[in-house]
Amino acid sequence: MDNKDKTIVVLGGGESGVGAAILAQKQGFKVFLSDAGSLKPKYVKELTDRDIPFEEGGHTENSIMSATEIIKSPGIPNTAPIVRKIQEKGIPIISEIEFAGRYVHSKTICVTGSNGKTTTASLIFHIMKSAGLNVGLGGNIGNSFARQVADERHDYYVLELSSFQLEDMHDFRANIAILLNITPDHLDRYDHDMQKYIDAKMRITQNQLGEDAFIYWAEDPIVTKEVEKLKSDAHKYTFDYRKIDDVSAYAEDEMVYINVPSSHFEMEKALLSLTGMHNLYNSLASGITAKLLDISDENLQRSLSDFQGVEHRLEKVAKVHGIQFINDSKATNVNSCWYALQGMKTKVVLILGGQDKGNDYTEIESLVKEKVKALVFLGKDNSKLHKFFDGKVETIVDTHAMDDAVREAYALAQDGDTVLLSPCCASFDLFQSYEDRGRQFKECVRKL
């Protein structure tokens, strides 16, 4: 059967879905895009300009059930009624990444982890681009992988992959797979079953061959246990903050060392542009990747030194009357907040809250008691935060809008303190996205 006789239905009209529809049309499929919500005007225009049929505000079941194959956007859970009906009918469901991977023979560098994947993917992209390689950045960040395969074509793709994207990837192969860490996240999506979330993350290693590489944190308790079960011929490379066993990349005596079979690299730790323990891990994983790609020591050192970091990740916004405001809106789980607090050298007024994902706040309890002088809750429903933190911090304030949260935090802080937005939660109760939350925080700080 030719592609023109097959129908691809794309569920979800965000960047991932629209990119998939563009690539499907280019490959000669009949295409239909369906979104239960409303599409952004830029996507409506794009689909219209390209003559790609679409609907928004609901799903027309007959149109969807006529599909040869369904490309499901990562934000749509398998519990959605339309997905259940598709599964009952036996129509194959794949991700945009899986689909795009069929039409490209470029090298793929894939990054996942509960925390740090955006920073690491961005840093690897920066290193490769600075070294003159023809590389694209996609997946959970930037332009969709499918869109780039359709319109641009690169020799390499750096892909940030969430567990949601990995769920519907079957034959896709990562030439270099990087798994930074696994800590509880999105458990509301996985029936509050941690193993289901772990299994989704580990899918990044599926289909790897002997010439491929798998890079992971040597002391992550969950990952190391899963690696013992792993049946893979890929070469394994590890990183850690210290020299242990046969670790491939580590720090020692204020130096950073990276060792791969063909290369030995070292640089002063103080020259790394990213600071903090979690960023050391991100830099080490990126460094291993760079050396496996034969990027020169000079290029690697320069890129590790001049990388600017990622917006909404421990982003210094401003100092107001000696109070440092930091935007860590991307901290949508508890472990991200742990890393942020762990790196704080001052007393902290911490802004927490949002859409809870089955969080266990025990992980940050000791750091909160040690470093946090006041908590500002920001969410539609702060009851779960109160249940856990009441009595553990002397001052707790409730807010339900960003301007109130920033004003309250400012009033509670003193010269030399830090106001940290590191919410532990998703943003969708009060904001369009974590980016929207971070931008609003920055705007409110600048108005002080």
N, C-alpha and C positions, 0 to 999 in steps of 0.2 A: 504494500500500500504506500503510495506517495504521500509526502507531507501534506499536499493540497487536499487530500482526502481525509486527513485527520483533523480533529478539533481539539485545540488546547484551550481550556478554561482556566483563567487566572483568578483566584480568590484573594481579594485585598488589593486596593489601589494606592498603596504608598510607593516609595521609591523602589522597593524590591519587586512589587507586583507590576508596576508600569515598565520597569526594566525588562522583566520576563516577557511581557506582552510585546514589547518592541523586538526582542530577539526572536520570539516565536513567529511574528509576522515576517521578519527578515528571512527566516528559514523556510517560509512558504506554507506554514500551517494556517488553517482557519483559526481565528483567535476571538475570544470573548472574555472581557474582564468584568467581574461582579464584586461590588463592595456593599456591605450591609450599612455602612455609614456614608458620610459625604466625602467626596474627593476634594483635594486642594485645587484651587483654580488653575495653577500651573500644570497639574496633571490632566485636568479636563481638556485644557488647550492642546496639550501634547498628544493625547489620544485622538482628539478631534482632527488635529492637523495631519495625523498619520492614518486617518480613516480606520482606526481600531474600534470596533463596536464595544460599548461598555454600558453598565448600569450602576447607579448608586442609590442608597437609601433602601436596600433590600435585595434579596436574591430571587430570581426567576428560576424555579426548580427545574422546569422542563429544559431550559437552555443549559443549565449546569449539568444535568444528568445525560446530556447528549455528548459529553466530552469523551475523547479517547484517553485523555490524561489530564489531571488537575495539577496546577502549580499553586501551592498554598503558601500565602505569606506567613512569615514566622510568628506574627502576633496572634494568629487565629489558633486557639487550642483544639485538640482532637475531640474535646467534649462539645464543641459547637454543634447544634442540631443539624446544620447543612453538611458538616463533615461526617457525622454519624451516618447520614443517609447515603453519602458518597461511598463510605466504607461498606455499607450493607449491599450496595449495588456492585461492589468489587472494582470500581474505577481506580486505577493507580494514582496515588498522591505523591508528589515529589516537591522538593524545595527549588527555589530559584537558583541556588548554588549548584544543585545536582543537574538542573537543566542546562545551565550555562557551561558546565564542565564538559558536556558532550560535544561542544563545538569549538573547543580550544585545545591546543597542544602545548601551551605555555607551561612553565614551571610554576607551581603553586606553593606559597608559603602561608600556612594557615595557623592562626593564633586563637586559642580559647583559654578559658579560666574564669573563675568566679570574679576575680579582680585583676586589673592591670592589662586586660587584653587590648583596650583602645590605645593606651599609651605605648604598649609594646609593638602593636601593628604599625602605629604612626612612626615610631622610632626606626623600625626596620625599613619602612618605606623611605624615610628621610636618609638613612644610611645608603640604601641602594640607589636612590635618585641622585644623591650627592656624588656617588661613585660613577655616575654616567650611564646607569643601566636603564633600559626601557621598561618601566615598571608602573603598574596600576595599583591603586588602593581601593578595596571594596569590601563587600560583605555587610557587616553590621555598621559600617562607617562610610561616609562619602557616597559617591555614585555606585549604583548597584553593579555587581559583577556582570550580570546579564547585559545591562546597558553598555558596559565597556566592551564586552565581547562582540556586541552588535555594531558598535560605532567607532571603536578606537583600536583595539588589538595591541597587546603588549607582550613582550617576551617573558615577563614575570608578572604574577599577581600576588600581592599581599592581601590576605583575606582575614578580617576579624570575624569569628564565627561564634554565635551564641548557642546555647543548648537548644533553643527553639529551632534554629537553622539546621543544626546537626540531626535533629529528630528525623527529618525527611530526606536525608542524604543516604544513598544506598551504594552506588557504584563509584562515586566521586573519590578521587585519590589525592591526598596531600603529599607533595614531594618532601616538604619539610613541615612537620606537625609540631606545634609548640603548645604544651599544656602547663600553664603557669601555676595553678593551684585549684583545689576544689574545696569550697566551704559552703554551708547551707545557703541557698538562694532559690527564689522562684518555687518554693516548695508547694505553694498553692496550685501551681500548674501540674505538679507531679504527685498528687494525692497525698501530700505530706509524707512521701516515701523517699528518703534520701538516696536510696540505691537507684531509683528510677532516674533521678537527676544525674547521679554519677555515670550511669550507663549512657545517658545522652552525651555527656562530655567526652567519654572514652571513644565515642564513634569517630572522633577526629583521627584515630589511628587505623581505622578499618581500610582495607585495600592497599596498605603500604607494602612496598616491595623491598628487596634487599639493598637496592641503591638509595633508598629513601632514609630520612632522618627523623627521629622522634626525640624532642628536647623537653625535659621536665625538671621540676624542682626536686632535688635529691632527698629532701626531708619532709615533703608533704605526706602526712600519715595516710591519707586516702589514696593519693596517686600511687605511692610506692606499693601499697597493697594490691591495687588494680594491675600494676605493671607485672607483678608476680604471676597473675593469671593470663597475661597477654600472650597471644600467639601471633607474633609478628617477626618478620625477618629484618625490619628496619633497624639501622644503627641507632643505638641509644646514647644520648648525651645529657649530662645533668649539670645543674648549677646550684650553688649554695653560698651563703654569706661567709663560709669558712672552708678551709681545706679539709675534706674528709674523703676517705676511701679513694675511689677513682673519679672524683668529681671533675667535670670538664672545665668549669668556670667558677671562680671563687675570688674572695678578697682576703688578703693577708698582709699585715704590716703596712697598712695604708696604700697598698697596691692592688690592682685588679689583674687577674691572670685568666687567660682563655687558651685552652689547649684542645686542638683537634688533630687528627692524624697527620695532616700536611702542614700544620702551622702552630706556632707559639706566639701569643700576643700578650703584652703587658702595658699598663699605663697607671699613672697616679690616680688613686680613688678621688682625690680632691678635684680633679679635672672633669669628673662626670657632671654634666649639666643638671641631671635629675638627682635630687637628694632624698634621703630617707631609705629605710631598709627595703620597703616594697619596690622602690625605684631601682635599688641596686639589683634586685632580682630581674626586673624588666630590662635593665642595661646588660646584664650577663647573658640572658636568653637571646637578646638581640645581637650581642657580640658573637655568640656561638654561630648563629645564623649567618652573620656576615662572613665569618672565616670559612664556613662550609661553602659559601658562594665565592671564595677566593678574592674577597675585597681586601685591598692593601691595608697594612697597619696604619699608614698615614691617613688614608681616607676614613678608616674606622675611628681612629682617635679624634680626628677633627669633628666627625658627626656626633660622637658620644659627648663631645664637649660643647657643641653649639646648638643642640636640639632645644627647641623652645617649649616643649611640653604641650599638654592638651587642655583646651578650654574646659572649665567646670571640674577639673581634677586638681585639687589643692592649689587653686589659682589665687595668687595674692591680688586683691582688688584695690585696696587703698588703706592708708593709715590716717585715722581721724583722731586728733587729740591724743596721739600715742597709742591708740587702739588699732591693732592689725585686723582687718577683715579678710577672711579667706573663703573662697567659693569652692566647695567640694560637692556640688549638687549631684555629680555623677556617682556619689557614694549611695547607691540604691540598695545596699545590703549591709548587714551588721559588720562583716569582716572588713569592708572598705572603710567604715568609720573607725574600726580598731586601728588600722594602719595610719589613718589621719591623726588620731589621738596619740598614738605611740610616738609620732614624730614631733609632737608639740613640746616646746621648751618653756612655755609660759602658762599662767592660769588661763582657763578657757571658759567662755560662755558658749555653750553648744546649742545650736538649733537643730532639733530632731523632729521627725514625723512625716506623715504622708499616708500613702496606701500601703498598709502592712501586707507582707508576702509570706506570712507564717514565721515571722522573725523570733529568734531567741536572743534576748538582749544580755544574757549572762556573759557572753563573750567580752562585752565592753564594760561590764560592771566595775571591775577593779580599776580600770583606767579612768572611768568617770569619777569614782570616789577619790582617786589620786589627783586628777588634773582639772576637773570641772567644778567651777564655783557656782554656776547657775545653769539651769536647763530652760530653754524656750521651746515649747512644743508648737509645731506648726502643722495643722491638719484639720480635716473636717471632723474626725473622731479621734481624740487623743486618749481614749479610755484605757487602751492596752498599755500605752506608755506610762500613764499614771499608776496603773496596777503594779508595774514593775519598779518604777523609780521613786514613787512617793516614799518619803522617809529616808532615802539614800543620799539625796542632795538637799541642802538646806533651802535653796530658792528654786522654785519651779513656777513658770508662767505659761498660761494657755493663750495661744493666738490662732487665728483662722485666716490670716491674710499676710502676705510678705511684708508690706509696709509696717504693720503692727509688730511682726516678729523682729525686724531690724531695729525699730525704735526701742522696743523692750530690751533687746540684747545690748544696744548702745548704752542705755540707762544703767544696766547692771554691770557693765565693764568699766575698768579703770585704766589709766595710763599704764602701758606695759602688758596689758591683757590681750588675748586674741578672741575675736568673735568668729566662730567656725560654723559654717553651714555644711553639715555632713549628715544628711537626714536618715540614713539607714533604710529608707522606704522608697517605693515608687512615687511618682509625682502626680498621678492622674486624678487624685481627688480634688486638687485645687488648680493644677497647671496642665498645659498641653503636653509637656514633656519635661525631662530633667533639664534640657537646654533652656526651656522657657522659665523654669524655676530659677536656674542660675542667672539668667539675664535679668530677671526681675530683682533678684538679690543685689546684683551689681548696680542696677539703676537706683534702688532705694538707698544703698550705701552712699552713692555719689550725691544724693540729695541731702545728706546729713549736714 
